[in-house]
Amino acid sequence: MRYFFILSAFLVLALAGCSGEGTFTTDVFSLSVTGSNADITEGTFSKSVALSKVLFKQAVDQATEEFKQVPSSFKVREAKIDLDPSQSSISAYEQVFSDTLTFSLIPTNGSGVDVGEKNGLAGNEEFEVKISAKPEDFSADLTTFLNGDFSIGIRGATGGTNAANFNAFLTVMIQYEFFK
């Protein structure tokens, strides 16, 4: 069996302003994730989905216009994930993930960057990912990232009762910061 990701069409992009050298952009999008045994390898659930290249590229273009040059780097300032149990077959994160969820950005032609993680998953409330990635972590594939050629990924150890068969509706918010 396979998993299917359905990226809902509500990808919203908003340029939120600037501070010093950085300019901020926020993406908010919804994912419907359906899981099966095929997406669990050695006790780890892992899935990624491509984002709208067009909308992310618009943010890069706005930063380029503001800076009068292509951004030299970027980072993820903030990431939040929210489970909607009313549209999901699971009512809590721990029904799929054992403890920790890792959030990553994965370029189409390179290795992924682990942006951060959330330990102690419980319940179904929105949670903030503890960001650990720095701008230099994106430098090896910077051009690919700035072209919007990447996916977001989530992975974590699984042992939950519904790990092999579930549907989860997630809302994900990512705030990026671009640098001159």
TAVEN-V698198 format. One record per residue. N is the residue number from 0. D_FIRST is the distance of its C-alpha to the first C-alpha in Angstrom with 1 decimal. Layout:
BEGIN
n = [N & N]
d_first = [D_FIRST & D_FIRST]
END
This chain:
BEGIN
n = [0 & 1 & 2 & 3 & 4 & 5 & 6 & 7 & 8 & 9 & 10 & 11 & 12 & 13 & 14 & 15 & 16 & 17 & 18 & 19 & 20 & 21 & 22 & 23 & 24 & 25 & 26 & 27 & 28 & 29 & 30 & 31 & 32 & 33 & 34 & 35 & 36 & 37 & 38 & 39 & 40 & 41 & 42 & 43 & 44 & 45 & 46 & 47 & 48 & 49 & 50 & 51 & 52 & 53 & 54 & 55 & 56 & 57 & 58 & 59 & 60 & 61 & 62 & 63 & 64 & 65 & 66 & 67 & 68 & 69 & 70 & 71 & 72 & 73 & 74 & 75 & 76 & 77 & 78 & 79 & 80 & 81 & 82 & 83 & 84 & 85 & 86 & 87 & 88 & 89 & 90 & 91 & 92 & 93 & 94 & 95 & 96 & 97 & 98 & 99 & 100 & 101 & 102 & 103 & 104 & 105 & 106 & 107 & 108 & 109 & 110 & 111 & 112 & 113 & 114 & 115 & 116 & 117 & 118 & 119 & 120 & 121 & 122 & 123 & 124 & 125 & 126 & 127 & 128 & 129 & 130 & 131 & 132 & 133 & 134 & 135 & 136 & 137 & 138 & 139 & 140 & 141 & 142 & 143 & 144 & 145 & 146 & 147 & 148 & 149 & 150 & 151 & 152 & 153 & 154 & 155 & 156 & 157 & 158 & 159 & 160 & 161 & 162 & 163 & 164 & 165 & 166 & 167 & 168 & 169 & 170 & 171 & 172 & 173 & 174 & 175 & 176 & 177 & 178 & 179]
d_first = [0.0 & 3.8 & 7.0 & 9.8 & 13.4 & 16.1 & 19.5 & 22.0 & 25.2 & 27.4 & 28.1 & 31.6 & 33.8 & 37.3 & 39.9 & 41.3 & 44.4 & 45.7 & 47.4 & 49.5 & 47.6 & 44.1 & 42.7 & 39.8 & 36.8 & 34.3 & 30.8 & 29.3 & 25.9 & 23.2 & 19.4 & 16.8 & 13.9 & 10.7 & 9.0 & 6.4 & 7.0 & 5.9 & 8.9 & 11.2 & 13.5 & 16.6 & 16.7 & 16.4 & 14.2 & 14.7 & 14.2 & 16.8 & 17.8 & 20.9 & 23.9 & 26.5 & 28.5 & 31.3 & 32.0 & 31.9 & 34.1 & 36.6 & 37.0 & 37.7 & 40.2 & 41.9 & 42.3 & 43.6 & 46.1 & 47.2 & 47.6 & 49.1 & 46.7 & 43.0 & 41.8 & 42.3 & 39.5 & 37.3 & 35.6 & 33.5 & 36.0 & 33.8 & 30.2 & 29.2 & 26.0 & 26.0 & 23.5 & 24.2 & 23.5 & 24.7 & 21.7 & 19.1 & 17.6 & 19.0 & 22.8 & 23.3 & 21.9 & 22.3 & 19.6 & 17.2 & 19.6 & 22.1 & 25.0 & 24.9 & 23.0 & 23.8 & 24.1 & 24.4 & 25.3 & 23.8 & 25.8 & 24.3 & 26.4 & 27.1 & 26.1 & 25.2 & 27.8 & 27.1 & 29.1 & 29.3 & 27.7 & 28.1 & 28.9 & 29.1 & 26.4 & 27.3 & 27.5 & 26.3 & 29.2 & 29.3 & 29.8 & 31.2 & 29.8 & 32.5 & 33.0 & 33.9 & 33.5 & 36.8 & 37.6 & 38.1 & 34.5 & 33.5 & 36.4 & 34.7 & 32.5 & 34.8 & 35.1 & 31.4 & 31.1 & 34.2 & 32.7 & 29.8 & 27.3 & 25.1 & 22.1 & 22.0 & 19.8 & 19.3 & 18.5 & 19.6 & 19.6 & 17.6 & 18.6 & 18.6 & 17.7 & 15.0 & 13.4 & 10.1 & 10.0 & 12.4 & 13.9 & 16.9 & 19.5 & 21.5 & 24.7 & 25.6 & 29.2 & 30.2 & 33.9 & 34.9 & 38.4 & 39.7 & 42.8 & 45.7]
END
